[in-house]
Amino acid sequence: MPAVSAPIVGIVAEYNPLHNGHRLMLESARSRLGDDVPCVIVLSSNFTQRGEPALCDKWTRAEMALQCGADLVLELPFLFSCAAAPDFSAGAVDLLARTHLATHIAFGMEDPETDIAPIINLLLHEPPPFKQRLQEEMKRGASFPKAIAETLDAFLAGAGPFASSPNNLLGLSYLLRIKRQDYSLCPLPLPRVGKGHGEMDLGPLASAEAIRAALRQGSTLDDNGLLAAAMPASSLALLRGAEKRGRLCASSKRLWPLLQALFLRSASDSLHRVDGMDEGIENLFLKHWRDAVSLDDFVGRCVSSRYTQGHIRRRLVRLLLGVDRWTAQAVRRTGVPYARVLGFTARGRKLLKTQGHASEIPLISRLGAVKGTIGKSMVQMEFRASALYELLLPHPDLQHEKRQCPLM
């Protein structure tokens, strides 16, 4: 990595939406490296890791980041942002490492003080007995995250509960990608701040999940409500602005009629050609869609010990977008072919000028500037994902992606 005069911290985020816990994490990362350290955010596109549309579009969330202290925001493209932990983390780490725009990667974990070197070593080398036990867990019907946790616990006592935490597992994925690619990014695990997954209580440290649930249940974005206490004033103002413009996606229920139409005209072999449609999951979908009365009902019918909600929802979005499995595999092999800038501050602009020349992949502001077969395939998918997202909004704008320029 080219020499830099000072540390630069990178953070991978969805900011769906950016709340007080996110702000505190950003401040914590800076406190470890220096209060004036530049901060680069790798931000998920319009569909998130759980296979759901983001509450507000990536441009609004990028502005949330810039107003809370970030200096530069890069987009994590759809094919990586709407993916399980291994692909999600690979895309995000590659962006920070291959652009040389960060020296450190900070991430939240429930147990950042745990000695994870033995876990990383086991996952990195995967000895035959480990692989065999993992395959046995999968054959018994366990989901991949549960199978990993159970197998780890069989070889390292206590490793299973550690890996069962979503944030710990994601942290492990970041570290594995750094090790496998021999990147010089320095990991900076931080204690996760705020309520955990599944905790729906609102308050100053409410989770993004709780905030989204409250909006779905009718809570309002007024200045004196519980939601106002859960996020910085700038994030609240941006959410309120998005709501007034009809650009708040509080629910994914509009996906259901689109999926019904898709299933109505599709046979299992056509569904099987889409990325992620393995193990006969296309037959599971065709079995249940006629009896389901809503998207949530359909997902609930398909969920099992093997298939989590996120697993199902990610594949449904891929089906709607027609993500070709061979294109997706090529992208996973080669990595993110470009880095798209969503926004920057004056310091972020300076960072692009001083460090941008060292990037191993093109730094772009317009998707139209992307070259190469794989890059153009990713761009086409990004446009389609953004168009699908627009269809879920009260006031869709199918040209929104083309019209947007980096935020300054």
N, C-alpha and C positions, 0 to 999 in steps of 0.2 A: 504494500500500500504506500502511495506517495507520502512523504513526510508532511505533517501539518504542524502549525505553530501551537495549537491548543486542542484539547479534546472537543469532540462534537458528539452529542448524544442522539441516537436514533431510537424512536419509539414506534411500535406497530400498534395501530388502534382502529377501532370502528367508530368510536364517538357517536353512539347510537341511542341517545345523544350524549354530548360531552357534559359530564356532571362533576360534582365537587370532588369525588374520588379520583377522577382523571386529572383534575387540576392539581390536586395534592401530589399525585404520582409524578407529574411533570416537575413540580417544585422539588420533590424529593430527589429526583435524578440530578437536577441542577445542584442541589446542596451537596451531593456526593462528589461532583466534578468541578464545581465552581459556579457561583450564582450567575455569572455572565456567559456561561457556555452556550453556544448555539444549539438549537434543537430542531431535528429533522423528523417529521412524522411520515410514516407510510400508512396511508389511509385506505380502508376498504372502499371498493366501488359501490354501486347502488344496491347490490345484493350482498348480504352478510354471510358469515361462516355457517350460520345455522340454516341457510337456505331461505331466509326471509328478506323481503324488501326493507331497506333502511327507513327509519322514521322520516328522514328528510334527505334530499339528494346529497351527493358527495361534495358539491360546491358549497352548500350551506354548512356542512360538517367541516369542510376545510376552513371556512371562515371562522367557525367556532374555535378551531385549533389556533389560528393566527391571532385571534383576539385574546386567547388565554396564554400566550407566550411562545407559541411555536414560531419558528423562523422560515421554515420551508416545508411544504406538503407535497408528497409524491403519491400518485395513485397506485394502489394494488389492483391490477386488472381483474375483471370479473372471473376469469378462469381460475384465479388463485384466491380471490376474496370469498367466493362462494364454494368453498372446498373444505375437506376435513383437515385436521391439524397438520399432517405431514406436508401436504401441498400448500396450504395456507402459509405455513412457516417458511417453506422453501422459497416461495415467491417473495415474501417480505424480506428475508435475510439476504437473498440475492440482490434485491434492489439496493439495500444499504451497502452491501459489500462491493458490488460491481460498479456502482457509481462513485465509490470512495468518498461519499458525502457524510460518513459517520465513522468515528473511531470506536464508539461503544454502542451497544444495544441494551436498552433498559426494558425490563418487563416485570409485571407483578406476579408474585407467587404466594400461595398460602403459607408455604414453609421455605422461605428463601435461605434459612440458615442450615438446612439439611445438607449433609455431605452427599452430593448426587454423583460423584465421580464413579462409584461402583455401578450405579444404574446406567450411566452413559456408556461405560465400558462394555457392559453386557448387551445393551441395545446396539452398540456400534459393531460388535463382532458377531453377535448372534450365534453362539456355538450350537452344534447339531442338537444336543438335548433341549436347548431353549427353543429352537425352531420346532422341534417335534411336539413339545408341550403346548406351544402357541397354536399349532395346527389342531391339536386335540381339543383345545378350548373352543376354537372356531367350529369344529365339527359338532361339538355339543350344543351349538347354537348361540354362543356368546357373541355380542357385538365386538368389533375390533378393539375399542378402548377398554372394554371389560376384560377381553381375552389378554390384552397386554398387561393389565393390572394383576390379574390372577397369575399369569406366568411369571411376572417379576417377583411376586410374593413367594412363589414356590422356590425361587433361587436366592432371593435376598429378603430375609424377614423384615417386614415393615414397609417394603417398597411398594406393595400393592395399594394400601391406603393412600400413600403419597401420590402415586400415579393416577389414582381415581379422581383427583381434583382436576377439573378442566383447565385451570390456570397453571397448575403444576405440569400437567401433560403438555400444554402448549409451550411452556418454558423448556421442557425437555426437548421438544421438537426444534426449537430455535438452536439449542446447544448442539444437537445432533447434526443439523445442517452446517453449522460452523465447523464442526470437527470433520465431517465427511468432505467438505469442500476446501478444508485447510484455510479458512478465512482468518484474517487478523482482527476481526471484530472482537472487542473485549466485552464479555457478558456482564451485565449489571442487574442481577436479580434484586427486586425490592419487595418489601412486604405489601401485599395487596391491601388497599384502603377501601373501606366501605362494606356494604352488605354483600353477601355471597349469592351465588346462583340459587334461584328458588325462593329467596327471601323477598316478600312483596311489600314489606313495610316502607312507607315513605318517611322522609326526614332528611336532615342535612347530608347523610351518607347513604341515601337510597341508591340502589343499583339502577343501571340503564333498563334492565328488564322490568323492574318495579315501575319506573317512570312510564315506559311504553304500556304496561298493563293498566296503569291508572288512566292514561289517555283513552285507551280502548273502552274503559268502563265509564267514561263521561267526565273525568276530571278536566278542569279548565286551566289555561295558561295565564291566569290573572296574577298580578304582582304580589298578592297577599296569600296565595294558596300554598298548599303543601308542596306542589311541584316547584314553586319559586324558591323554596328553601333548599331544594335538592340539587340545584345547578347554579353556576355563575350567572350573574345578571345578563351578561352578553349572550350566553347560550339561550337563555329564556327569551330575550328580545328577538333573536334569530328564529327561534321556533314560532314565536307569535307572528313574525313577518311571513314565514312560510305558510302558516295556517290561514292568514288573511288572503294570501295569493292562491290558495287552493293547492298548495304543494306540500301538504303534510300527509304522509301515508301511515295512518294509525292502524291499518288492517290490511291483510293480504287476501281478504275474502273475494276480491274481484278476480283473483286467479282461477277460482273454481269453474266459472262458465267456460273459460278458455281451455281448461284441462278436460272438461266434459266433451267439448267439441273435438279435442284432439283424440281422446279415447274412442269417441264414436266412430271415427273414420280410420282408426289404426289397428293393424294386426300385430301380433307379438313380434314377428320378424322385423318389422319396421321400427318398432320401439327398441329392439335389441341393438340396433346400429348406433344408438346414442350413447355417449360416454357415461359410464357408471351403471349401465343397465346390465348387470351381471347376476349370476346365481338364480336366474329365472324371476327376478323381481318384476319384470314386465308382465308376467302372468299374474303375479299378485295384484298389480295395479288393475289389470283388465278384469280380474275376479271381483274386485270390491267397488269399482267406481259407480256402477248402476244403483247400488243400494245406499250409497252415501248421500247425505242431504246437504253437506257443506264441505269445505276444504278440511276444516279441523276434524270433522267426522271421518272423512276419508283417510286422513293421516293416522287417526286413532285406530282405524280398522287394520292398517298396514303395519303399525308399530309392533315389534316383538322383542324378544330377548336379543335377537341378532340385529334388528333394524331399529335404530333410534329415530326420534323425530327429525333430528338434523339430517340423518342419512336419507330419509324419505324425502324431505323437502328440497334438499340439494338436487336430487335426481328429478324431481318434478320440474324445477326451474330449467334444468338442462334439457328435459324433454320439450318444453315449450320453446326453447331457443334452438333446438335441433343441433346440439353440440356433437359434432362428429367425433367418435372415439379415437380415430387415428390422428386427427388434428390435435386433439387434447393430449394424446400420448407424446406426440412430437414436441409440443410446448413443454411438457413436463421434463422431457429429456434435455432440451436445449436451455430451459430457463426463460425468465422474462426477457424478451428481446429489446425492450426499450424502457425508459423511465419518463413518465409523463408528469410534468409539473402542474399541480392544481393551484398553487398560490405561494406567495412569499412576502416577507417584509423587506425593508431596506437591507437588513443584515443577511437575510436569505438570498437576496439578489447578489450581494457581495460574495457570499459563499459559493454561489453558482459560478461566478466569474473566476474565483481563485482556485476552486477545486474541480469545477465542471470539466476542464480540459483533460483530467485524468480518468474520466469515466470510461469503462470498457463497453458500455452500451449507449446508444444515442439518448441524449437528454432532449425531450421535445415538449412543446406546448400545445401542438395541434396533432390530432391523430392522423390527419392527412399526410403528415411528414414521414410516417413510418414506411420503411422499405423492407423488401424481402418477403418471401412467400409465407413464412410462419408469422412474421410480424403483421402482415396484412390480414391474415386469417384471424389473428387476435383482435385487430381493429374492427373487423366486420362483426365479430362476436360482441365487442364492447358497444357498438352502435345498436345492435339488436337488444342487448341487455338493457340499455338505457331506454330504448323505445318501449320495451315491455314494462319497465318501471313507470314510465310516463302514463301508460294505460291504467295504472292502479291509482293515479292521483285524481282528485276532484276536478282539476283543471289541467289536463295533459297538454304538453307541448312536444310534439314528436320531433321537432328540430332543435330542441333545447341543447342536446349534446354538441351539435355543430356550431351553435352560436356562442358557446361559452369560451372565454379567454381566462388565463391565469389570474387569480386574485392578487391584488397588490395592496 
